């Protein structure tokens, strides 16, 4: 089997027949050996009946969700190349020939850019703007280049798809694919396609889909969510603390605020290390300094580091009878508690 076409379907009886016939016509003319797999999420209409009557393989995905349906289809596929394709009449079947040609040239992942030619009222203004915003954010956060990250018209070499180990259950599947390309050194290319108005009623909630994608991006880009803000907070607070300690005025209130900033920044950094360690294990990142720390920081190392910091803070409290240095000692004490607490959490995650 050369190509497997995966159609995630939910109540698509108005368009599923036409979609299957168009795919069969294009691929048969190009003498491509293929299979069409319709993943039906318990449709209440004749979607499954029509698909079977036209020779498609129909499998059921009882747990609803765009990601769940596609992942079920990936498991059933027997082709060397796997194509994601919505059955609502919006995609151009003629792009399939260019997609498989590109994959045969050695690309691991091919994405069809819908914005190359939007036909008529195929995409509302709000969806257009939302797609552009999420696309820019996805490219920025995951250091990739793509004009249509959220396109559901994608093709893969089967070995490359297995490397991605897709886990998303809902609309964030497209973002997950895009975010893992760089970590797995996949060869990526985007090709143009036409995008038509859908047949039948849309099941997509733009607000929910946008939120799932945003949430996914922030969770899986710990550098921008935790690491970079934490570094800024810690550097600013350290500069302020040093300036207050060596200055002629007491500045106790300013010192308290600065220490709160430092403790907050340090906590965010620990969260960032945890997030980066998880991201590495899930295939979103290559190995780097921070996730290496997360992998190596055992409970024993955390307890020793925490004990050292606690001792330093205790010495400061006993030796220096000065409010400014007492606040500094308190900062180091809280840091020691954070390190020990984090080492417990990290040991649990690494089990």
TORGUMAR-400127 format. One record per residue (C-alpha): y, x, z; residue in three letters. Coordinates in steps of 0.5 Angstrom, whole numbers, padded with zeros to 4 digits, always signed. Each point is the difference from the previous one (the first is absolute). Layout:
<sites>
YXZala ...
</sites>
This chain:
<sites>
+0000+0000+0000unk +0007+0003-0002unk +0005-0005+0003unk +0000-0005+0006unk +0005-0005+0000unk +0002-0003+0007unk +0003-0007+0000unk +0002-0002+0007unk +0000-0007+0000unk +0002-0006+0004unk +0001-0007-0004unk +0001+0003-0006unk -0003-0006-0005unk +0006+0000-0004unk +0000+0007-0002unk -0007+0003+0001unk -0003-0002-0006unk +0006+0002-0005unk +0000+0007+0004unk -0007+0001-0001unk +0000-0001-0007unk +0006+0004-0001unk -0004+0006+0003unk -0006-0001-0003unk +0003+0000-0007unk +0004+0006+0001unk -0005+0004+0003unk -0006-0002-0005unk +0005+0001-0006unk +0001+0008+0003unk -0008+0000+0001unk +0001+0001+0007unk -0006-0001+0004unk +0002-0004+0006unk -0001-0005+0006unk +0005-0006+0003unk -0001-0001+0007unk +0004-0006+0003unk +0001+0001+0008unk +0001-0008+0002unk +0003-0001+0007unk -0003-0007+0001unk +0004-0003-0006unk +0000-0008+0001unk +0000-0001-0008unk -0004+0002-0006unk +0002+0007+0000unk -0007+0003+0002unk -0004-0005-0005unk +0005+0002-0006unk -0001+0007+0001unk -0008+0000+0000unk +0000-0004-0006unk +0004+0005-0003unk -0005+0006+0002unk +0004+0003+0006unk -0004+0002+0006unk +0003-0004+0006unk +0000+0002+0007unk +0002-0003+0006unk +0006+0003+0005unk -0001-0005+0006unk +0006+0004+0004unk +0006-0002-0004unk +0005+0006-0002unk +0002+0003-0006unk -0003+0007+0002unk -0006-0003+0003unk -0001-0003-0007unk +0001+0006-0004unk -0004+0005+0005unk -0006-0005-0001unk +0001+0001-0007unk +0000+0007+0000unk -0007+0000+0004unk -0003-0004-0006unk +0003+0004-0006unk -0005+0004-0004unk +0005+0003-0005unk +0002+0007-0001unk +0007-0003+0000unk +0003-0005+0005unk +0006-0005-0002unk +0004-0005+0005unk +0002-0006-0004unk +0003-0006+0002unk -0003-0006-0003unk +0007-0004+0000unk +0002+0001-0007unk +0005+0005+0002unk -0003+0006-0003unk +0000+0003-0007unk -0008+0001-0002unk +0002+0005-0006unk +0002+0005+0006unk -0007+0001+0001unk -0001+0004-0006unk +0005+0005+0002unk -0002+0000+0008unk -0007+0002-0002unk +0003+0005-0005unk +0004+0003+0005unk -0006+0000+0005unk -0004+0004-0005unk +0005+0005-0001unk -0001+0002+0007unk +0004-0004+0005unk -0003-0003+0006unk +0005-0005+0001unk +0004-0004-0005unk +0005-0006+0002unk +0003-0005-0005unk +0008+0000+0001unk +0002-0008-0001unk +0007+0002+0000unk -0001+0003-0007unk +0001-0007-0003unk +0001-0006+0004unk -0001-0006-0004unk +0004-0006+0001unk +0000-0003+0007unk -0006+0004+0002unk +0003+0003+0007unk +0006-0004+0004unk +0006+0004+0002unk -0002+0001+0007unk -0007+0002-0002unk +0003+0005-0004unk +0005+0003+0005unk -0006+0000+0005unk -0004+0004-0004unk +0005+0005-0002unk +0002+0001+0007unk -0007+0001+0002unk -0002+0004-0006unk +0006+0005+0002unk -0002+0000+0008unk -0007+0002-0002unk +0002+0005-0005unk +0004+0003+0005unk -0004+0000+0006unk -0007+0002-0003unk +0004+0005-0005unk -0003-0003-0006unk +0003-0002-0007unk -0001-0007-0003unk +0004-0006-0003unk -0005-0005+0003unk -0004+0001+0006unk -0002-0007+0001unk -0003-0001-0006unk -0007-0003+0000unk -0002+0002-0007unk -0003+0007+0002unk -0005+0004-0003unk -0005+0006+0004unk -0005+0004-0002unk -0006-0002+0005unk +0000+0007+0004unk +0007+0000+0001unk +0000-0007+0003unk -0005+0002+0005unk +0004+0006+0002unk +0005-0005+0002unk -0004-0004+0005unk +0004-0007-0001unk +0001-0003+0007unk +0005-0005-0001unk -0001-0008+0000unk +0006-0003-0002unk +0006+0001-0005unk +0001+0007+0003unk -0006+0003-0004unk +0004+0002-0006unk +0005+0004+0005unk -0006+0003+0003unk -0003+0003-0007unk +0007+0003-0002unk +0001+0003+0007unk -0007+0004+0000unk +0001+0003-0007unk +0003+0006+0002unk -0004+0001+0006unk -0006+0000-0005unk +0003+0004-0005unk -0002-0005-0005unk +0003+0000-0008unk +0005-0006+0000unk +0003-0003-0006unk +0004-0006-0002unk +0000-0004-0006unk +0004-0006-0003unk -0002-0007+0000unk +0002-0007-0001unk +0001-0005+0005unk +0000-0008-0001unk +0001-0006+0004unk -0006-0002+0004unk -0004-0006-0001unk -0001-0005+0006unk +0003+0000+0007unk +0001+0007+0003unk -0004+0001+0007unk +0005+0006+0001unk +0005+0000+0006unk +0005+0005-0002unk +0002+0000+0007unk -0007+0002+0003unk -0001+0004-0005unk +0006+0004+0001unk -0001+0001+0007unk -0007+0002-0001unk +0002+0006-0004unk +0006+0002+0004unk -0004+0000+0006unk -0006+0004-0003unk +0006+0005-0003unk +0003+0001+0007unk -0007+0001+0003unk -0003+0005-0005unk +0007+0004+0000unk +0000+0003+0007unk +0005+0006-0002unk +0005-0005-0002unk -0002-0005+0006unk +0000+0004+0005unk +0000+0008-0001unk +0007+0001-0003unk +0003-0005+0004unk -0003+0004+0006unk +0002+0006-0002unk +0007-0002-0001unk +0000-0003+0007unk -0003+0006+0003unk +0005+0005-0003unk +0006-0004+0002unk -0002-0001+0007unk -0002+0007+0001unk +0007+0002-0003unk +0004-0004+0005unk -0004+0002+0006unk +0001+0007-0001unk +0007-0001-0001unk +0001-0005+0006unk -0004+0005+0004unk +0004+0006-0001unk +0007-0004+0000unk +0005+0000+0005unk -0001-0007+0002unk -0006-0004+0003unk -0001-0005-0006unk -0005-0003+0004unk +0000-0007-0004unk +0000+0004-0006unk -0006+0004+0002unk -0004-0006+0002unk +0001-0003-0007unk -0002+0007-0004unk -0006+0000+0004unk -0002-0007-0001unk +0001+0002-0008unk -0004+0006+0001unk -0006-0004+0003unk +0001-0006-0005unk -0001+0005-0005unk -0005+0004+0003unk -0004-0007+0000unk +0001-0001-0007unk -0002+0007-0002unk -0007-0002+0004unk -0001-0006-0004unk +0002+0003-0006unk -0006+0005+0001unk -0005-0005+0002unk +0002-0004-0007unk +0000+0006-0004unk -0007+0002+0003unk -0002-0008-0002unk +0003+0001-0007unk -0004+0006-0001unk -0007-0003+0002unk +0002-0006-0004unk +0001+0004-0006unk +0008-0001-0001unk +0002+0007+0002unk -0003+0007-0002unk -0001+0005+0006unk +0007+0003+0003unk +0003+0003+0007unk +0001-0007+0004unk -0007-0003-0002unk -0003+0006+0002unk +0003+0000+0006unk -0003-0007+0001unk -0007+0002-0002unk +0000+0006+0005unk +0004-0003+0006unk -0006-0001+0005unk +0001-0003+0007unk -0002+0006+0003unk +0006+0004-0004unk +0005-0006+0002unk -0002+0000+0007unk +0002+0008+0000unk +0006-0001-0004unk +0002-0006+0005unk -0001+0004+0006unk +0004+0006-0002unk +0006-0005-0002unk -0001-0003+0007unk +0000+0007+0003unk +0006+0002-0003unk +0004-0007+0002unk -0003+0001+0007unk +0003+0007+0000unk +0007-0003-0002unk +0000-0005+0005unk -0001+0005+0006unk +0004+0005-0003unk +0006-0002-0003unk +0004-0005+0005unk +0005-0003-0006unk +0000-0007-0002unk +0000+0003-0008unk -0006+0004+0001unk -0004-0006+0004unk +0001-0004-0006unk -0002+0006-0005unk -0006+0000+0005unk -0001-0007+0000unk +0000+0000-0008unk -0006+0006+0000unk -0004-0005+0005unk +0000-0006-0005unk -0002+0005-0005unk -0006+0002+0003unk -0002-0007+0002unk +0001-0002-0008unk -0004+0006-0002unk -0006-0001+0005unk +0000-0008-0002unk +0000+0002-0007unk -0006+0005+0000unk -0004-0006+0004unk +0002-0005-0006unk -0001+0006-0005unk -0007+0002+0003unk -0002-0008-0001unk +0002+0000-0007unk -0004+0006-0002unk -0006-0002+0003unk 
</sites>
